């Protein structure tokens, strides 16, 4: 199962952790895993290119079956929130269609997302 956790602080998204594998099909044919992986990479790329946050100023871990991104409090903004919310909508869609393979959790610290 793929577990996706978004973290919010004071009403702003500040990070995401995506771990696991869907195993909905054999490797190379697993569309659930491919869809979540695409959204995870899009999140990182959008934070950099649209949000203007360079990789050096964020905590970023990318490995097989694991992606974790965490932003500094100074980098939180409405623009970054929009990026995270867009990716969240995509994950929610996959989770609703494939609940056996994807689980979304929102970790809120001092405020809702």
N, C-alpha and C positions, 0 to 999 in steps of 0.2 A: 504494500500500500504506500502511496505517496502522501506524506503529511506536509501541509502548507500552513505556516503560522506567520501572520502579519503582526507586527508590534507597533503600538501607538503610544505616544507620550504627549500629554497636554493637548489631545485632540488632533495631533499630527502623526502621520505615518513616519516611522523612523527605521524600520527594518523588516526583513522577511527571512524566513528559514524554510527551505524546501528540501525534504529528505525522503529517501526511499525509492522504490521502483514499483510500477503498477503491476507488472507481470500479467497484463491482460492478453498478451500474445507473446510469441517467441521474439527474442531480441531482433531488432531490425524491422519488425512488423507491428510493434506495440504502439498503436496510435495514441493511446492515453498518455503514455510516457513521453512521446514525441510532442504532444500538444502542451503538456505542462513544462517540458524543457524549453520549448520555444517561448512560452510566456515568461519563464524565469530569465532567459537570456535577454528578452526584450525589456524586462524591468531594468536590468543592469545597464543595457545600452541606452535606454531612454533617460535614466537618471544622469548618465554621463553627458549625452548629446543634447537633450532638451533641458534637463535640470541644471546643466553646467557644473556638475560635481565631478571632480576628477577622481580616478581610482585611488590615488594616493591619499585622499582625504576621507575615504570611507573604509570600513572594515569589510573585506570581501574574501570569501572562501568559495572556491569552485572545485569540485572533485566529482568523481563518479557517484551519482545518486545523492549529491549534497551541494546545495548552493545556499550561501548565507551572505546577506548584505545588511550592514548596519551603518546608519548615517550619524554624523555629529549633530548635536542640538542646534548649532549655528546654521546648519544646512536645511533645516526643516522649513517648508514653505507651502503655500497653497498650490504652487506649480508641482512640487514633488508629490503632494497629496493626490493631485489629479492623475499623475502617472501610476501611483500605487492603486488608486481606486479603479482605474481602467484595467489593470492586471487582475485585481480582485474580482471584477465582473467576469473576466474570462475564466478564472479558476472556479468561481461559483457555478458557471455554466457547465464546466466539465464535471464538477462534483455532483451536480443535480442529475446529469446524464449517466455518470459512472460512479455512484456512491460506494460501490464495493472496492474501488481502486484509488479514490482521492478523498481526503478529509481536510477541511479547512477549519482553522482556529484563529480567532482574533484575540490577541493579548493586549489588553488595554491597561495602561498605567496612567492614572490621573487624567481621565477624559475619554470620551467615546470617539471612535472613528466612523 
